[in-house]
Structures are given as structure tokens and as C-alpha cells.
Amino acid sequence: MASIAYENQLLGAFIYALGYEGGRKGRTLPVNLFQQTPLDRSLGDVVLGAQQCMAIEFKRRQADIRGERKKWKSGFPEALMDISDWRNTSLLGHFICFGEHAATRVNLHFAQYLSAFELDGKADSFSASDLIKLLTRETSPDKGPSWGVPPQVLLTYLEHIRTFRVGDSDGSGGHAATWLTVSAVDGQFQLLAAPSLDALLERDATTYANEQGTSAQETDDEHDTPSPGF
């Protein structure tokens, strides 16, 4: 059996798979990786999503979920259960991912962060493939996605639960985040940046609309200059 992969390898593989499937279906999502940055203490390893978002922590294996307990003060699981806004946000928008290693492959599994915490690492889980399909599926106008919460709801929740962080008495401080998304227009990819998730979504929509109009005008004028990518 091969050695156990590191959690950042699992995280990278998940983001690659999500991008591959999103590109295949023509659906892109902002994915912001904060692991091993000053922001991972307040925002977690990854925050992904647009109008609906989720925060994800990554672990090498299921047994390592137990280590999450060391990050939190006594009473944290009970607070998640007792404060209705926290509980609802946690169930829809806070997840943990871990690897299941075999001889020649690794399966990725996701579980709700609250469930994993309560059950001491023995959480009910589902496959990363199922989550990726859910994240990239088309949703009808009258039926929104069944996962995630609005950006500001998620960020408020993450800010509030920091009061239970070991070594963080009041949840204050931290660093301001720059939020990124990939915008794809006419086969070209651009990185858009904004100081908040809400501003990022507005900038992405405006950029797409403007560049679609520019693209149409350039086609009429028989210009064939690609937009700058990265």
C-alpha cells in the first residue's frame, strides 16, 4: 500500500476534479483556498461557491477528524446544536473532507462538520464525486441548490464560531481576505479579485456582460484580438 497522501494533495485533487467537471458542464464556481495562510484559522481550508457557499476542512484520513476537537474550547459542539442559526448554517455550509486510502487509489469522502464532531470521527459521509455533481448541476429558476448558504451568512457564522477557538478569546483580529474567481469569456480565462464575496459576484457578472458585448462588437468589426488571460 502506498503512503498516505497529505491533506493538501487531497485538497488539490478535489479542486482539480471540481474544475474539470465544471468546465465540462460550462459551470464555474469561485474557489478560494486559505489552507496554510493566516486566514485558515478564521475561514478554514477552502471556501467555495457563489450565491450559495460552503467552508470545507480537509483531513488525510477519517481518524484525523478527532484532531479537530483540539481546535475548539469546551462547549463548542453544544453551541452548534443549541444556537439555531449556527446549527442550520453548519448543516448546509460547513463540511469536512477526508481520504480513504487503498493500495492504488484514494477515495474522498465528505461529511457535515457538526456530524463529524459529534461522532468523534465516525461521521456518516458521502463521496466527493456526488458533491461535485451537486455543485455543478444545473438548477431551475424556481428551485435553488440544496447545499450551501448565502455568502454573508457563511462569513458571519465563521466569524461567530471563532469565539470558541482555542487561543482566540473574542474572535477578533485576523486578516482581510481577497476573494478570487475565474471568469471564462470566449475561451479565455481571467482571475477577478474583490474585497468581499458579494462584491466578487457583482464584478464577475459585470465583467461577463461587458466582455460579451465587447466580443460581439469585435466580431462585427472583424477583429480577432483575444482578451487578456492568465
Salt bridges, closest charged atoms under 4 A:
GLU21 OE2 - ARG24 NH2 2.74
GLU21 OE2 - LYS25 NZ 3.31
GLU57 OE1 - LYS71 NZ 3.78
ASP64 OD1 - ARG61 NE 3.38
GLU68 OE2 - LYS59 NZ 2.82
GLU68 OE2 - LYS71 NZ 2.82
GLU100 OE1 - HIS109 NE2 3.37
ASP120 OD2 - ARG66 NE 3.84
ASP120 OD1 - ARG69 NE 3.17
GLU138 OE2 - ARG27 NH1 3.48
ASP168 OD2 - ARG162 NH2 2.52
